[in-house]
Amino acid sequence: MEAEATLAALLARGLRPTDDPREADVLVVHTCAFVEDARKESVDVLLELAASAKAPASAKAAADGSAAGAARPRGRRRPRLVAVGCLPQRYGEDLLRMLPEVDAVVGCNDLARVADVALGTERVLLSARPGAEELEPLASRASQLRHVRYLKVAEGCSRRCAFCAIPAIRGPARSRPPATLLEEARRMAGDGAVELVLVAQDVSRYGADRLGDRAGPPLLRLLERLGRLPELRRLRLLYLYPEVLDAGFLRGLRGLPKVVPYFDVPLQHVTDAMLRRMRRGTRRRDIDALLERIRATFVEPTIRSTFIVGHPGEGAADFRELLRFVRTAGLDRIGLFRYSDEEGTAAFGMGDKVSRGVGWARFRALRAAARAAMRERQRALRGRVVEVLVDGPAPESEWLRVGRTAAQAPEIDGVTYLTGGLPPPGKFVAARITRTSESDLVADLRVGAVE
């Protein structure tokens, strides 16, 4: 979403896209910094772009959401490289000293001015607090799929999970006004979107930061209004925390036919001892009751969760129970993280640290169990006819199409490979599942189209 807003702002200044950094006049990289792997990936991208852009190029403009360009000032020998988002917000001006290849930094609270910095000479824009622009409708331009777009409903997070640095980087939870979100959704639908993915650090608490509101009803009201947009066929929620998913909220979701029964619930662990140390605010019995409640309310819901391995205090018994849970809980999608010791978090100062070697061994064991569990869940789908939203040509061949069922979220889950036809992107089709893996499906189109 942030990259697409930057793309729209740069295109509004007359810039043009390029896939070649050597042709760019400006390169804008949206970064992540909440764990070590994310920081490393962000730094690697910055260094790779800096290296690849050294060769002289014609003064073309460029923009693609993560790399963007404008007319190169006379005499400049390389593109202006701008780092945006979490990495600058966390490390400030030190980032310029650590990475001299970077020309300017823009923090999370200044995203509305990325284009000004990218096309100007300012080097540092790091406001301590967000401005009023955060609440206003943002223009955005699809950077990948026009028919699938992201709607950011809130910024920041007010939770205090022991392992997480996001509240320190992004600040407390701030819900965006419904009118703003509806305006952005209308623009996206008018531009061809048929699936809208609602995202935030904590989507489930949308509206709860407003006086007199509590988690649940404001989100249901927003979804009801979004569902009235005739162009939209799917509404998807990412990042729902367990305690908000009570019986009333789930019944409310069930009454909204455009909301797909896809539950992305980050559990992180399953033993009471670890849930307390992680400051998750849930207990194991709450988790078991939640899974039962979701399955009692929806017919064949998709349940996705993430888990952290190697958090301080995780003993052998805790890990064995986590391993058993992953094998037997019947989760459809499972994401795994190795604990990252983040300065400034509560976990950073905890004792009982898990050694790196033990952490890696547990991660590999849990990954193997997760893959086996997902393969088994997928195998049960063989022979079924499912509705698939076509995304476009497969990366492997332009003569093969890929799409996603309602059970496959964009970018984080697998895809469905379609055989027996070449339907256009954005079309809903019916296909029979013929093969499965732990994440992907293969389905035959020769069963008749949905539309």
TITI-856089 format. One record per residue (C-alpha): residue in one letter; x, y, z. Coordinates in steps of 0.2 Angstrom, whole numbers, padded with zeros to 4 digits, always signed. Last residue first. Layout:
! residues N
AXYZ;...
! end
This chain:
! residues 451
E-0092-0080-0076;V-0090-0096-0066;A-0082-0105-0081;G-0085-0123-0086;V-0077-0139-0080;R-0062-0139-0092;L-0052-0127-0081;D-0041-0141-0073;A-0033-0137-0057;V-0015-0138-0050;L-0013-0132-0032;D+0001-0124-0022;S+0006-0124-0004;E+0011-0141+0003;S+0008-0148-0014;T-0008-0153-0024;R-0013-0160-0040;T-0030-0162-0049;I-0041-0148-0042;R-0056-0145-0053;A-0058-0127-0060;A-0071-0114-0060;V-0066-0097-0066;F-0066-0079-0059;K-0058-0066-0071;G-0046-0053-0065;P-0032-0058-0077;P-0038-0066-0093;P-0042-0085-0096;L-0029-0096-0104;G-0036-0113-0105;G-0034-0132-0100;T-0022-0130-0085;L-0023-0118-0071;Y-0009-0117-0058;T-0016-0112-0041;V-0005-0101-0030;G+0003-0103-0013;D+0001-0092+0002;I+0009-0075+0007;E+0010-0065-0009;P-0009-0065-0011;A-0020-0075+0001;Q-0025-0092-0005;A-0041-0099+0003;A-0052-0089-0008;T-0044-0098-0023;R-0029-0090-0031;G-0023-0088-0049;V-0010-0094-0061;R-0010-0096-0080;L+0001-0106-0091;W+0006-0101-0109;E+0016-0087-0103;S+0028-0099-0094;E+0037-0102-0078;P+0032-0085-0070;A+0014-0090-0073;P+0003-0079-0084;G-0011-0069-0075;D-0019-0067-0058;V-0035-0078-0062;L-0047-0078-0047;V-0051-0096-0044;E-0068-0104-0039;V-0066-0122-0034;V-0071-0139-0041;R-0065-0153-0029;G-0055-0169-0035;R-0040-0166-0024;L-0044-0155-0009;A-0039-0168+0004;R-0021-0167-0002;Q-0020-0149+0003;R-0023-0153+0022;E-0010-0167+0021;R+0003-0156+0012;M+0000-0143+0025;A+0003-0155+0040;A+0019-0161+0031;R+0026-0144+0028;A+0022-0139+0046;A+0031-0154+0053;A+0047-0151+0043;R+0046-0132+0047;L+0045-0137+0066;A+0060-0148+0065;R+0070-0135+0055;F+0065-0121+0067;R+0070-0132+0082;A+0087-0136+0076;W+0090-0117+0072;G+0085-0112+0089;V+0096-0125+0097;G+0111-0119+0087;R+0107-0101+0091;S+0106-0104+0109;V+0089-0101+0118;K+0090-0086+0130;D+0085-0090+0148;G+0086-0072+0153;M+0076-0058+0147;G+0082-0041+0142;F+0079-0042+0123;A+0062-0050+0127;A+0055-0033+0133;T+0059-0025+0116;G+0072-0010+0114;E+0085-0021+0106;E+0078-0035+0095;D+0083-0053+0098;S+0076-0061+0083;Y+0066-0077+0087;R+0066-0089+0072;F+0050-0087+0062;L+0037-0099+0055;G+0021-0097+0044;I+0008-0111+0044;R-0007-0112+0032;D-0021-0124+0033;L-0021-0128+0052;G-0027-0145+0057;A-0022-0144+0075;T-0012-0160+0075;R+0005-0158+0068;V+0007-0140+0073;F+0001-0143+0090;R+0013-0158+0093;L+0027-0147+0088;L+0022-0133+0100;E+0020-0146+0114;R+0038-0152+0110;F+0044-0134+0110;D+0037-0130+0127;A+0044-0146+0134;A+0061-0142+0128;G+0061-0125+0136;E+0056-0108+0128;G+0062-0096+0140;P+0069-0083+0128;H+0060-0086+0111;G+0067-0100+0101;V+0053-0103+0088;I+0040-0090+0084;F+0024-0096+0077;T+0012-0090+0063;S-0006-0094+0059;R-0018-0098+0045;I-0035-0105+0046;T-0046-0107+0030;P-0064-0110+0034;E-0073-0126+0029;V-0091-0121+0033;F-0090-0107+0045;T-0097-0104+0063;A-0092-0121+0071;R-0075-0121+0063;I-0072-0103+0070;R-0078-0108+0087;E-0067-0124+0088;L-0052-0114+0083;L-0056-0101+0096;A-0059-0113+0110;D-0042-0121+0107;I-0033-0104+0107;D-0042-0098+0123;R-0038-0115+0132;R-0020-0111+0128;R-0020-0094+0136;T-0020-0077+0128;G-0013-0060+0133;R+0002-0062+0121;R+0015-0056+0133;M+0028-0067+0125;R+0033-0073+0143;R+0014-0076+0146;L+0011-0085+0130;M+0027-0095+0133;A+0021-0102+0150;D+0003-0105+0144;T+0010-0116+0130;V+0004-0113+0112;H+0015-0101+0103;Q+0015-0087+0090;L-0004-0087+0088;P-0005-0075+0073;V-0023-0077+0067;D-0025-0076+0048;F-0043-0082+0046;Y-0050-0084+0029;P-0069-0086+0028;V-0070-0074+0013;V-0079-0058+0016;K-0090-0055+0001;P-0105-0064+0010;L-0106-0053+0025;G-0117-0062+0038;R-0103-0074+0042;L-0092-0059+0048;G-0106-0054+0060;R-0107-0072+0067;L-0088-0071+0069;F-0090-0055+0079;G-0103-0061+0090;A-0095-0078+0094;D-0078-0069+0099;L-0064-0066+0087;V-0057-0051+0096;E-0046-0062+0108;P-0037-0071+0095;Y-0029-0057+0085;L-0034-0055+0067;Y-0019-0051+0055;L-0025-0051+0037;L-0044-0048+0032;R-0050-0052+0015;L-0064-0044+0005;R-0069-0053-0012;R-0081-0049-0026;L-0079-0030-0027;E-0086-0021-0042;P-0103-0018-0033;L-0097-0008-0019;R-0109-0012-0005;G-0097-0024+0003;L-0086-0010+0008;R-0100-0003+0018;E-0103-0019+0027;L-0084-0021+0030;L-0083-0004+0038;R-0097-0008+0050;L-0090-0025+0054;L-0073-0017+0058;P-0081-0004+0069;P-0091-0018+0078;G-0076-0028+0083;A-0064-0019+0094;R-0072-0007+0106;D-0078+0011+0103;G-0082+0025+0115;L-0067+0035+0112;R-0058+0029+0096;D-0043+0017+0098;A-0055+0002+0096;G-0059+0008+0078;Y-0049-0007+0070;R-0044-0019+0083;S-0045-0034+0072;V-0034-0026+0059;D-0018-0026+0070;Q-0002-0021+0061;A-0014-0016+0047;V-0021-0024+0031;L-0038-0026+0022;V-0036-0035+0006;L-0048-0030-0008;E-0052-0042-0022;V-0061-0036-0038;A-0050-0021-0041;G-0052-0014-0059;D-0047+0005-0057;G-0065+0009-0052;A-0063-0003-0038;M-0047+0005-0032;R-0054+0022-0032;R-0070+0016-0023;A-0058+0008-0010;E-0049+0024-0007;E-0065+0034-0005;L-0071+0020+0007;L-0055+0021+0017;T-0056+0040+0019;A-0074+0039+0024;P-0071+0026+0037;P-0057+0036+0046;R-0040+0028+0048;S-0037+0019+0064;R-0022+0024+0074;A-0013+0011+0084;P+0002+0017+0094;G+0019+0021+0086;R+0027+0014+0070;I+0045+0010+0076;A+0042+0007+0095;P+0026-0001+0092;I+0034-0012+0078;A+0048-0019+0090;C+0040-0035+0094;F+0047-0049+0106;A+0038-0045+0122;C+0021-0041+0114;R+0016-0024+0119;R+0000-0021+0109;S-0004-0003+0104;C+0000-0005+0086;G+0004+0007+0072;E-0006+0012+0057;A-0024+0008+0052;V-0036+0002+0038;K-0022+0000+0025;L-0032-0006+0009;Y-0022-0018-0002;R-0027-0021-0020;V-0030-0036-0031;H-0038-0033-0049;R-0024-0021-0054;L-0010-0034-0050;Q+0008-0028-0048;S+0011-0009-0044;A-0007-0004-0044;R-0007+0015-0042;S-0012+0024-0026;A-0020+0041-0022;L-0021+0043-0003;P-0037+0048+0006;E-0033+0058+0022;L-0030+0052+0039;E-0011+0050+0037;E-0010+0068+0030;A-0014+0075+0047;G+0004+0072+0052;P+0013+0057+0060;R+0024+0060+0075;A+0043+0060+0077;S+0046+0067+0060;L+0061+0059+0051;L+0064+0068+0034;V+0083+0068+0031;R+0093+0071+0015;E+0083+0086+0006;T+0089+0089-0011;G+0073+0087-0021;L+0065+0074-0032;A+0065+0059-0020;V+0062+0071-0006;D+0047+0079-0013;A+0041+0062-0019;V+0042+0054-0002;R+0032+0068+0006;A+0016+0059+0010;L+0027+0045+0018;D+0033+0056+0032;N+0028+0047+0048;C+0036+0031+0042;G+0053+0039+0040;V+0061+0046+0024;V+0080+0044+0022;A+0091+0052+0008;D+0106+0049-0003;V+0110+0030+0002;E+0127+0024-0004;P+0134+0030+0012;L+0126+0016+0021;M+0131+0016+0039;R+0133+0035+0040;L+0116+0038+0031;L+0108+0025+0042;D+0114+0035+0057;E+0102+0048+0052;G+0088+0039+0059;Y+0090+0021+0064;R+0072+0015+0068;Q+0063+0027+0057;P+0075+0025+0043;L+0073+0006+0043;C+0054+0007+0045;G+0050+0017+0030;V+0059+0025+0016;A+0077+0023+0009;V+0080+0035-0005;L+0094+0032-0019;R+0097+0047-0031;P+0102+0039-0047;R+0120+0041-0053;R+0132+0053-0062;R+0123+0069-0058;G+0129+0083-0070;R+0112+0089-0075;P+0099+0083-0064;R+0091+0067-0069;A+0073+0067-0075;A+0064+0057-0062;G+0065+0039-0056;A+0057+0025-0045;A+0063+0009-0037;S+0051+0000-0025;G+0035+0006-0032;D+0039+0004-0050;A+0045+0021-0055;A+0058+0027-0068;A+0062+0043-0078;K+0074+0042-0092;A+0090+0052-0093;S+0100+0039-0102;A+0112+0028-0092;P+0129+0028-0085;A+0134+0012-0075;K+0132+0014-0056;A+0114+0009-0055;S+0118-0010-0052;A+0129-0006-0037;A+0117+0006-0028;L+0102-0006-0032;E+0111-0021-0024;L+0116-0010-0009;L+0098-0005-0006;V+0091-0022-0009;D+0104-0030+0003;V+0100-0017+0016;S+0081-0021+0015;E+0085-0040+0016;K+0096-0038+0031;R+0083-0028+0040;A+0070-0041+0036;D+0081-0055+0042;E+0085-0046+0058;V+0067-0042+0063;F+0056-0027+0063;A+0066-0017+0051;C+0057-0016+0034;T+0061-0005+0019;H+0052+0004+0005;V+0066+0008-0008;V+0065+0023-0019;L+0077+0024-0034;V+0078+0041-0043;D+0085+0044-0060;A+0083+0027-0067;E+0090+0020-0082;R+0104+0010-0073;P+0090+0003-0062;D+0082-0006-0076;D+0064-0011-0074;T+0058+0006-0079;P+0043+0016-0075;R+0039+0034-0081;L+0039+0050-0070;G+0027+0065-0074;R+0026+0071-0056;A+0009+0062-0054;L+0019+0046-0058;L+0029+0049-0043;A+0014+0052-0031;A+0006+0036-0038;L+0021+0026-0036;T+0023+0032-0018;A+0005+0027-0014;E+0008+0010-0022;A+0024+0008-0011;E+0014+0012+0005;M+0000+0000+0000;
! end
